[in-house]
Amino acid sequence: MAGSSIRGNSGDGQDALSARLNSPTAIAVDGQGTLYIADTGNQSIRAVEPVSGKIRTLLRELQNPEGLTVAPNGTLFFSEAQRHRIQQITLSGDVSLVAGRTGENGFNADSGDATALTLNEPAGLALMPDGSLIVADRLNDRLRRIEAPAEIISSNLQSGRIVHAATFAEGPAAPGQLLSILTGELSRPDLAEVTVDSMAASISYSGKTQVNFQMPYAVAGRTRVTVELRVGGAVAHRQPVDVVGAAPAFFESSGLIVAVRPDGALNSDATPARSGDVLTLYGTGEGLLREAAGLQVPFLPTSLEIGGTPAEILYAGAAPGFSGLLQVNLRVPEGIRLRGRVPVTLKVGAFQNPRSQVIVVQ
């Protein structure tokens, strides 16, 4: 795979088989097939690209790199025996300390913050399925377990925020509500996982900068939860979210509620609603559901007004085939005094959607 069988330090940018290595000690392979080599005698870590077969130096001027392991998201963990520490490097190139006190060797404790503990020539590494890291702490004659070292959050992923999926506004969330995590670019969105107070949350979409998920119904009764987004086991975003009984809001397009007429046309300035028209609106955040006549409807009482005039609700409940999506079928009432863009107010218990949400009425 790499090395010309001649000791040395050369070959970057060339075929790995012609490169000179110096006492390679450990290897690791990521999900893309990149081969990482602890080139110990050259005090470096080198990488062999899977398609071209060319070698490059990833890190240099280390002090006896002897252990390597790579997480599913591409984060590489490596030990430096003579600096008595474990570090990680992300795909974006960020290097951070995982365990040990740089340059200090010994044994000061067997538990606590991994970056406050002293190691003594750490060597081999292994990443476990639960995200914990096993370290061969060689001169301390121990195998040591570091809980989820990927808890160190990469600096380029700290700008994330959790928003209402319908309005993209921050605020409290309701049981069963659809939410979006907006974050820095994710290296492997296909490996995204979301938990809420350690409960797995259902993901409906995962892209480079956005992950949509549903708040578990089991959060009912809690006032605050912690939402975590992990990518390949590494924490990409963590945020506390307040929980309320309901947080209703409709989805919008071009500043208007997505309101569909029976003929399939969307409500718009060109196709306004008239008295007696039936519209179907879609939203989320109605909170807990209950069964009624074989349908799932909000547990809390619901009412709706258009321009301050009560409107008949033909149906308000779960939309077929999409968990977390609220469907409201309504009839536009007679006697609406307002015309043009008119506010729609949906109340679920004591909670209502934003006052800025409107449809067009003629």
ZADRENTOR-707683 format. One record per residue (C-alpha): residue in three letters; chain; x, y, z. Coordinates in steps of 0.25 Angstrom, whole numbers. Example, Ala and Ser with C-alpha at 12.3 -4.5 7.8 and 13.67 -1.06 7.14 Angstrom:
BEGIN
<rec ala; A; <49; -18; 31>>
<rec ser; A; <55; -4; 29>>
//
This chain:
BEGIN
<rec met; A; <0; 0; 0>>
<rec ala; A; <11; 10; 3>>
<rec gly; A; <26; 10; 5>>
<rec ser; A; <38; 7; -4>>
<rec ser; A; <45; -2; 6>>
<rec ile; A; <56; 8; 8>>
<rec arg; A; <56; 16; 21>>
<rec gly; A; <55; 31; 19>>
<rec asn; A; <45; 43; 18>>
<rec ser; A; <41; 46; 4>>
<rec gly; A; <30; 44; -7>>
<rec asp; A; <19; 54; -4>>
<rec gly; A; <10; 56; -16>>
<rec gln; A; <15; 44; -22>>
<rec asp; A; <11; 29; -23>>
<rec ala; A; <11; 24; -9>>
<rec leu; A; <19; 11; -13>>
<rec ser; A; <31; 20; -16>>
<rec ala; A; <30; 28; -3>>
<rec arg; A; <40; 26; 8>>
<rec leu; A; <35; 24; 22>>
<rec asn; A; <42; 22; 35>>
<rec ser; A; <37; 12; 45>>
<rec pro; A; <22; 13; 42>>
<rec thr; A; <15; 8; 55>>
<rec ala; A; <0; 9; 52>>
<rec ile; A; <-10; 10; 41>>
<rec ala; A; <-25; 14; 40>>
<rec val; A; <-35; 15; 29>>
<rec asp; A; <-47; 24; 28>>
<rec gly; A; <-60; 22; 21>>
<rec gln; A; <-55; 28; 8>>
<rec gly; A; <-43; 18; 7>>
<rec thr; A; <-33; 28; 11>>
<rec leu; A; <-21; 21; 18>>
<rec tyr; A; <-15; 28; 30>>
<rec ile; A; <-1; 24; 34>>
<rec ala; A; <7; 28; 47>>
<rec asp; A; <20; 30; 41>>
<rec thr; A; <27; 29; 55>>
<rec gly; A; <41; 31; 51>>
<rec asn; A; <38; 43; 43>>
<rec gln; A; <29; 49; 54>>
<rec ser; A; <18; 51; 44>>
<rec ile; A; <4; 45; 40>>
<rec arg; A; <3; 42; 25>>
<rec ala; A; <-9; 39; 17>>
<rec val; A; <-11; 31; 4>>
<rec glu; A; <-22; 35; -5>>
<rec pro; A; <-31; 24; -9>>
<rec val; A; <-33; 27; -24>>
<rec ser; A; <-19; 33; -28>>
<rec gly; A; <-11; 25; -19>>
<rec lys; A; <-3; 37; -16>>
<rec ile; A; <3; 40; -2>>
<rec arg; A; <3; 53; 6>>
<rec thr; A; <8; 58; 20>>
<rec leu; A; <-5; 61; 28>>
<rec leu; A; <3; 66; 41>>
<rec arg; A; <18; 67; 44>>
<rec glu; A; <27; 71; 55>>
<rec leu; A; <20; 61; 65>>
<rec gln; A; <27; 54; 76>>
<rec asn; A; <25; 39; 74>>
<rec pro; A; <11; 37; 68>>
<rec glu; A; <8; 22; 71>>
<rec gly; A; <-7; 21; 71>>
<rec leu; A; <-17; 24; 60>>
<rec thr; A; <-32; 22; 59>>
<rec val; A; <-43; 29; 51>>
<rec ala; A; <-58; 32; 54>>
<rec pro; A; <-69; 30; 43>>
<rec asn; A; <-69; 45; 41>>
<rec gly; A; <-55; 45; 37>>
<rec thr; A; <-49; 51; 50>>
<rec leu; A; <-35; 45; 52>>
<rec phe; A; <-30; 42; 66>>
<rec phe; A; <-15; 40; 69>>
<rec ser; A; <-6; 38; 81>>
<rec glu; A; <7; 45; 83>>
<rec ala; A; <15; 36; 92>>
<rec gln; A; <26; 46; 96>>
<rec arg; A; <16; 58; 98>>
<rec his; A; <7; 48; 106>>
<rec arg; A; <-5; 53; 99>>
<rec ile; A; <-17; 49; 90>>
<rec gln; A; <-22; 59; 79>>
<rec gln; A; <-32; 59; 68>>
<rec ile; A; <-32; 65; 55>>
<rec thr; A; <-45; 68; 47>>
<rec leu; A; <-47; 68; 32>>
<rec ser; A; <-46; 83; 32>>
<rec gly; A; <-32; 82; 39>>
<rec asp; A; <-36; 87; 53>>
<rec val; A; <-27; 80; 63>>
<rec ser; A; <-31; 79; 78>>
<rec leu; A; <-27; 72; 90>>
<rec val; A; <-35; 60; 94>>
<rec ala; A; <-27; 54; 106>>
<rec gly; A; <-14; 56; 114>>
<rec arg; A; <-6; 68; 119>>
<rec thr; A; <4; 72; 108>>
<rec gly; A; <18; 69; 112>>
<rec glu; A; <14; 64; 126>>
<rec asn; A; <15; 49; 128>>
<rec gly; A; <11; 41; 140>>
<rec phe; A; <-2; 36; 147>>
<rec asn; A; <-10; 47; 155>>
<rec ala; A; <-24; 41; 155>>
<rec asp; A; <-33; 30; 149>>
<rec ser; A; <-45; 38; 146>>
<rec gly; A; <-49; 52; 143>>
<rec asp; A; <-47; 62; 131>>
<rec ala; A; <-38; 54; 121>>
<rec thr; A; <-30; 67; 118>>
<rec ala; A; <-27; 68; 133>>
<rec leu; A; <-21; 54; 134>>
<rec thr; A; <-7; 51; 132>>
<rec leu; A; <-3; 39; 123>>
<rec asn; A; <10; 32; 121>>
<rec glu; A; <14; 29; 107>>
<rec pro; A; <0; 26; 101>>
<rec ala; A; <1; 17; 89>>
<rec gly; A; <-10; 9; 83>>
<rec leu; A; <-24; 14; 81>>
<rec ala; A; <-38; 8; 77>>
<rec leu; A; <-51; 15; 75>>
<rec met; A; <-63; 7; 81>>
<rec pro; A; <-77; 7; 75>>
<rec asp; A; <-82; 16; 86>>
<rec gly; A; <-72; 27; 83>>
<rec ser; A; <-63; 24; 94>>
<rec leu; A; <-48; 23; 92>>
<rec ile; A; <-39; 12; 97>>
<rec val; A; <-25; 17; 100>>
<rec ala; A; <-13; 8; 103>>
<rec asp; A; <-6; 16; 114>>
<rec arg; A; <7; 8; 112>>
<rec leu; A; <16; 12; 124>>
<rec asn; A; <4; 13; 133>>
<rec asp; A; <1; -1; 130>>
<rec arg; A; <-14; 2; 127>>
<rec leu; A; <-24; 1; 117>>
<rec arg; A; <-32; 14; 119>>
<rec arg; A; <-46; 18; 114>>
<rec ile; A; <-49; 32; 110>>
<rec glu; A; <-64; 35; 109>>
<rec ala; A; <-68; 40; 95>>
<rec pro; A; <-56; 49; 92>>
<rec ala; A; <-63; 54; 80>>
<rec glu; A; <-71; 63; 91>>
<rec ile; A; <-60; 73; 87>>
<rec ile; A; <-69; 81; 77>>
<rec ser; A; <-61; 86; 65>>
<rec ser; A; <-61; 102; 65>>
<rec asn; A; <-67; 102; 51>>
<rec leu; A; <-79; 96; 56>>
<rec gln; A; <-83; 104; 68>>
<rec ser; A; <-91; 114; 60>>
<rec gly; A; <-103; 105; 59>>
<rec arg; A; <-117; 108; 63>>
<rec ile; A; <-130; 101; 65>>
<rec val; A; <-143; 107; 58>>
<rec his; A; <-157; 104; 56>>
<rec ala; A; <-158; 97; 43>>
<rec ala; A; <-170; 105; 38>>
<rec thr; A; <-165; 119; 41>>
<rec phe; A; <-150; 117; 43>>
<rec ala; A; <-151; 125; 56>>
<rec glu; A; <-145; 122; 69>>
<rec gly; A; <-153; 119; 81>>
<rec pro; A; <-160; 108; 89>>
<rec ala; A; <-164; 95; 83>>
<rec ala; A; <-176; 86; 85>>
<rec pro; A; <-176; 70; 86>>
<rec gly; A; <-177; 65; 72>>
<rec gln; A; <-173; 78; 65>>
<rec leu; A; <-164; 78; 53>>
<rec leu; A; <-151; 86; 55>>
<rec ser; A; <-139; 90; 47>>
<rec ile; A; <-124; 90; 52>>
<rec leu; A; <-117; 100; 43>>
<rec thr; A; <-102; 98; 45>>
<rec gly; A; <-89; 100; 38>>
<rec glu; A; <-86; 90; 27>>
<rec leu; A; <-86; 76; 31>>
<rec ser; A; <-76; 66; 25>>
<rec arg; A; <-85; 54; 25>>
<rec pro; A; <-100; 58; 26>>
<rec asp; A; <-104; 44; 23>>
<rec leu; A; <-98; 40; 37>>
<rec ala; A; <-106; 50; 44>>
<rec glu; A; <-113; 46; 57>>
<rec val; A; <-122; 55; 66>>
<rec thr; A; <-125; 52; 81>>
<rec val; A; <-134; 59; 91>>
<rec asp; A; <-130; 57; 105>>
<rec ser; A; <-123; 44; 100>>
<rec met; A; <-136; 40; 92>>
<rec ala; A; <-134; 37; 78>>
<rec ala; A; <-142; 47; 69>>
<rec ser; A; <-147; 44; 55>>
<rec ile; A; <-140; 51; 44>>
<rec ser; A; <-148; 55; 31>>
<rec tyr; A; <-137; 62; 24>>
<rec ser; A; <-122; 63; 25>>
<rec gly; A; <-113; 72; 17>>
<rec lys; A; <-100; 80; 17>>
<rec thr; A; <-105; 91; 25>>
<rec gln; A; <-119; 87; 30>>
<rec val; A; <-125; 75; 38>>
<rec asn; A; <-140; 74; 40>>
<rec phe; A; <-145; 65; 51>>
<rec gln; A; <-157; 63; 60>>
<rec met; A; <-158; 66; 75>>
<rec pro; A; <-162; 53; 82>>
<rec tyr; A; <-175; 53; 88>>
<rec ala; A; <-169; 47; 100>>
<rec val; A; <-164; 61; 104>>
<rec ala; A; <-178; 65; 108>>
<rec gly; A; <-178; 70; 123>>
<rec arg; A; <-163; 75; 122>>
<rec thr; A; <-160; 89; 122>>
<rec arg; A; <-146; 89; 115>>
<rec val; A; <-139; 78; 108>>
<rec thr; A; <-125; 77; 101>>
<rec val; A; <-124; 74; 87>>
<rec glu; A; <-111; 68; 81>>
<rec leu; A; <-107; 67; 66>>
<rec arg; A; <-97; 56; 64>>
<rec val; A; <-90; 53; 51>>
<rec gly; A; <-83; 40; 51>>
<rec gly; A; <-83; 40; 66>>
<rec ala; A; <-77; 54; 67>>
<rec val; A; <-85; 65; 73>>
<rec ala; A; <-88; 76; 63>>
<rec his; A; <-98; 84; 71>>
<rec arg; A; <-104; 84; 85>>
<rec gln; A; <-114; 93; 89>>
<rec pro; A; <-125; 94; 101>>
<rec val; A; <-139; 96; 96>>
<rec asp; A; <-151; 100; 104>>
<rec val; A; <-163; 92; 103>>
<rec val; A; <-178; 97; 103>>
<rec gly; A; <-191; 90; 101>>
<rec ala; A; <-192; 95; 86>>
<rec ala; A; <-185; 104; 77>>
<rec pro; A; <-194; 105; 64>>
<rec ala; A; <-189; 111; 52>>
<rec phe; A; <-192; 109; 37>>
<rec phe; A; <-182; 107; 26>>
<rec glu; A; <-180; 119; 17>>
<rec ser; A; <-176; 122; 3>>
<rec ser; A; <-173; 136; -3>>
<rec gly; A; <-179; 142; 10>>
<rec leu; A; <-192; 135; 9>>
<rec ile; A; <-197; 123; 17>>
<rec val; A; <-197; 110; 8>>
<rec ala; A; <-212; 109; 6>>
<rec val; A; <-217; 100; -5>>
<rec arg; A; <-230; 101; -12>>
<rec pro; A; <-238; 88; -16>>
<rec asp; A; <-233; 90; -30>>
<rec gly; A; <-219; 89; -25>>
<rec ala; A; <-215; 104; -28>>
<rec leu; A; <-208; 111; -17>>
<rec asn; A; <-214; 123; -10>>
<rec ser; A; <-207; 136; -16>>
<rec asp; A; <-209; 150; -20>>
<rec ala; A; <-213; 144; -34>>
<rec thr; A; <-222; 133; -28>>
<rec pro; A; <-229; 140; -16>>
<rec ala; A; <-239; 133; -6>>
<rec arg; A; <-253; 136; -6>>
<rec ser; A; <-264; 134; 4>>
<rec gly; A; <-269; 120; 5>>
<rec asp; A; <-256; 115; -1>>
<rec val; A; <-249; 102; 5>>
<rec leu; A; <-234; 103; 7>>
<rec thr; A; <-224; 93; 13>>
<rec leu; A; <-213; 99; 21>>
<rec tyr; A; <-201; 92; 26>>
<rec gly; A; <-193; 94; 39>>
<rec thr; A; <-187; 88; 51>>
<rec gly; A; <-186; 90; 66>>
<rec glu; A; <-200; 86; 70>>
<rec gly; A; <-194; 78; 82>>
<rec leu; A; <-200; 64; 87>>
<rec leu; A; <-210; 57; 79>>
<rec arg; A; <-222; 49; 83>>
<rec glu; A; <-231; 39; 75>>
<rec ala; A; <-245; 44; 70>>
<rec ala; A; <-253; 36; 60>>
<rec gly; A; <-240; 28; 56>>
<rec leu; A; <-233; 41; 53>>
<rec gln; A; <-221; 48; 61>>
<rec val; A; <-226; 62; 65>>
<rec pro; A; <-219; 72; 75>>
<rec phe; A; <-221; 69; 90>>
<rec leu; A; <-223; 83; 93>>
<rec pro; A; <-236; 91; 87>>
<rec thr; A; <-234; 98; 74>>
<rec ser; A; <-240; 110; 67>>
<rec leu; A; <-237; 118; 55>>
<rec glu; A; <-240; 133; 51>>
<rec ile; A; <-238; 140; 37>>
<rec gly; A; <-236; 155; 39>>
<rec gly; A; <-243; 154; 53>>
<rec thr; A; <-255; 146; 48>>
<rec pro; A; <-257; 132; 53>>
<rec ala; A; <-255; 121; 42>>
<rec glu; A; <-261; 107; 41>>
<rec ile; A; <-251; 97; 43>>
<rec leu; A; <-254; 84; 35>>
<rec tyr; A; <-242; 77; 40>>
<rec ala; A; <-230; 79; 48>>
<rec gly; A; <-221; 68; 51>>
<rec ala; A; <-209; 60; 46>>
<rec ala; A; <-207; 60; 31>>
<rec pro; A; <-207; 46; 25>>
<rec gly; A; <-193; 40; 23>>
<rec phe; A; <-184; 50; 29>>
<rec ser; A; <-182; 50; 44>>
<rec gly; A; <-182; 63; 51>>
<rec leu; A; <-189; 71; 40>>
<rec leu; A; <-202; 78; 43>>
<rec gln; A; <-213; 79; 33>>
<rec val; A; <-224; 89; 35>>
<rec asn; A; <-236; 89; 25>>
<rec leu; A; <-245; 102; 27>>
<rec arg; A; <-256; 109; 20>>
<rec val; A; <-254; 124; 18>>
<rec pro; A; <-265; 131; 26>>
<rec glu; A; <-275; 141; 21>>
<rec gly; A; <-274; 155; 25>>
<rec ile; A; <-259; 157; 25>>
<rec arg; A; <-257; 172; 26>>
<rec leu; A; <-242; 172; 22>>
<rec arg; A; <-238; 169; 8>>
<rec gly; A; <-224; 167; 2>>
<rec arg; A; <-214; 160; 11>>
<rec val; A; <-222; 156; 23>>
<rec pro; A; <-216; 149; 36>>
<rec val; A; <-220; 135; 40>>
<rec thr; A; <-220; 132; 54>>
<rec leu; A; <-219; 118; 59>>
<rec lys; A; <-221; 115; 74>>
<rec val; A; <-217; 102; 80>>
<rec gly; A; <-221; 103; 95>>
<rec ala; A; <-214; 116; 100>>
<rec phe; A; <-204; 116; 88>>
<rec gln; A; <-205; 123; 75>>
<rec asn; A; <-197; 124; 62>>
<rec pro; A; <-190; 137; 58>>
<rec arg; A; <-199; 149; 55>>
<rec ser; A; <-191; 152; 42>>
<rec gln; A; <-196; 139; 35>>
<rec val; A; <-206; 143; 25>>
<rec ile; A; <-214; 138; 13>>
<rec val; A; <-220; 146; 1>>
<rec val; A; <-235; 149; 2>>
<rec gln; A; <-243; 156; -9>>
//
